[in-house]
Amino acid sequence: MSYRSVNYLAYRVSVAASAAIAYAREARALADESARADVHAETRRAEAAAERAKAALARCYECGQEGQDGPVIRVADGRKFAWDENEATRAVVRQCFDAAQSAREDAGKALKGAQVVSRVL
């Protein structure tokens, strides 16, 4: 997978992490409505995946710099981040993307599992 810039790849880390967190929230809502142990197990899987995605995003931010110029990811507190276009930064951000994308997929699968189990009587 090739991206035009490190900044765009960092943006994709943010998107994957946001999706994982949303999936975990939806699974938690299902678990809160259900007494089934298997729904709660799937929810724990989704929440663990969301935590991995958050950790990947935090690692990604560690190699970025706050700035006002260029393409940036805007974080909740209003700060903006940009990443240098060099191979070392690209490698770190790529690892973060792979981790966040994997966590997003895991959270999505866990959510689907929770949805299926919650429909079974």
BELGIVEN-V881891 format. One record per helix or strand of 3 or more residues. SS is the DSSP state (alpha for helix, beta for strand). FROM is the first residue (numbers start at 1). TO is the last residue. If there is no record, write none. Layout:
ss=<SS/SS>
from=<FROM/FROM>
to=<TO/TO>
//
This chain:
ss=<alpha/alpha/beta/alpha>
from=<6/37/80/87>
to=<33/62/82/119>
//
